[in-house]
Amino acid sequence: MEPYDIILEDLADKTAKTQQHLRDQLSTIRTGRASPALVDTIRVDYYGSPTPLNQVAHISVPEARQLMIKPFDASPDVVREIERAILKSDLGLNPQGDGKALRLVMPPLSGEQRQKLVAKVKDLVEQNRVALRNERRDANKQADQMKKDGDLTEDQLKKTHDLIDKALKACESQLSDALKSKSKEIMED
């Protein structure tokens, strides 16, 4: 095992977490279709404690543009709290309830809304690119420090920097693919 392998393993862990974070962020952005992931970030005041919506209700997709939210505890207070949490969220959806369940109907997105969502996706991807660049900078600093401490030779340092750059280019390529994919999904109807 080379001395720089520790740096590369650490970098791989950090970049994998950054990519997962982006996937989680993108899953909450609305497209033309309904998805339970849209409400993943919503927290409900469940008996005084903020609880993720998916822990207090079953979320299903009965139709392509509709979410059905059935609370495990169908008391009127819980249904009201879920409704309140959805209204407070930035989804812009108005829940329709029958007292025991809530329906979220996704209206078709206008061209302007689609453009705003694509811009939001671009911003999220750019934020994650910045995080990747910071991870590269930290890995390069760590390699430089190992060279100063005598743990790496000049050739090993150059190889380490090259491997770090190669790993980051692959990650940035995956971020670009995610951007294209999500943008295409938003623009489709």
N, C-alpha and C positions, 0 to 999 in steps of 0.2 A: 504494500500500500504506500503510495506516494504521500509526502507531507501535505500537499495541496488538496488531497481528496476530501479532507475535512471541510475545507472552504467550499468546495463544489457541492458536497452533500448538504451543507447548511443553505447554500444558495438555492439548490433544487427544492428544499423544503419551503423556503420563503416564497419562491416564485409559484410553487403549487398552491400555496395559501392565497396568494394574490389572484391567481386565476380562478380559484374557487369562489373567492369574494366577488369577483366580477360576475361569474355565473349566477350567484345568488342575487346580486343587484339587478341583473338583466331579467331574471325570472319574475321580478315584481313589476316590470314595466308592461303596461297594457298593450295588447295587439288587437287585431280584429276578433280573436277568439277568446273564449273564457278559459281560465286556468286557475286551479286552486292556489297556485303560487302567487297570484295577484294579491291575495289577502294574508300572505305569510307574515308581513311586518305589522299587521294590525294587532294591537293589544287591547284586551277588554278588561274593564274594571269588574273582576269576578270576586264578589264578596270582599271588596276592599283591597284586592291585590291585582296588579296589572298582569294579565295572563295572555299568552298567544292565543289567537282565535282558534287555531287548529287543535288546541287542548281543551276547549270548552264546547266545540261543535264539530259535527261531521260536515265536510265540505265536498259537494259533488258537482258534476257538470251534466245536468240532464239534457241540455241542448247546447249547440255550438256557441251561442252568445248568452248563456245564462249560467249563473252559479246558484246552487241551492245550499243554504246554510241551516242545518238542523241542530240546535243546541242539545247537548246530552241531558241537561237540566232544563226542561221546557217551561220553567216558571216565567211569568210575565216580566219579572225584574231582569232576568238574564237576557231574554229576548230584547228588551228595551236597551240594555247596556251594549249588546252586540250592535244593535241598530245605531246607537249613539257613536260607537267607536268607528263604524263604517262611514258615517256622515262626517266625522272629524278627520278621517284619512284624506289623503290627496288623490284618491281614485276618481272623485267626481261622480260617484254613482249613488243613486237613491234607492235604498232597499225597500222592497215591498213585502210586508209581512201578513201572515194569517193568524198570528198569535202563537203558533208553534214552530214556525220556520220562516226564514227570510229568503227572498229571491233577489238576486242582483242581475238585472238585464243590462247587457252591454250594448249601448247604442252604437251604430256604425260610426267610425271615426271620420271626421272631415279631413280634407287635404291639409288644412292648416294645423289641425291637431296632430296629424301624422308627422308633419315636418317638425313640430315642436318635440315630439317623442324621439324622432331620429336625432335631433340636436342634443337631447338629454342623454341618449345612448352614446353619442360621440364624446360628450363631456365625461361620462363615467369611464369610458375606455381610456381617455386621455389621463384622467386621475390615476388609473391603474398603471398606465405606462410610466408616469412619474414615479410611482411606487417601485416599479421594476428598475428604473434608472438609479433610484436611491439604493436599492439592494445591490446593484452592480457596483456602485461607488463604494459601499461598505465592504464588499468582497474584495475589491481591488486594494482598499486600504489594509485589509487584513493580510493580503498576500504581500504587500509592501512591508508591513511590519514583520512578517515572518522572514523576509529577505534581510531586513536590518538585524534581526535576532540571530541570523546565521542558519535558520532552518531550511531556507531555500537557496539554491544557486541562481545565478543570473538566467541561465537557460530555463530552469524550472519556473522562475518568476514570469518570463515571457510566455511560456507554455500555459501557465495558470491564467494570465490575462487573456490569452487567446481563447481558452476554454470557457472563461466567464463570458466573453463577448459572444461566442458561439451559442451558449445556453440562452443568453438574453435575446439574441436575434430570433431563436426558435420560439421563445415565449411571446415576443412582440408580434410574430407572425400569427400565433394563435389568437392574440387579442384582436388583430386586424380581421381574422376570419370570423370571430364572434361578432364584431361590429357589422361586417357585411351581412352575416346571417340574420341578426336581429333587425337590422334596417330593412332587409328584404321582407321579413315577416311582418313588420309594421306597415310597410307600404302595400302589401297584398291585402285583398279584401276577402 
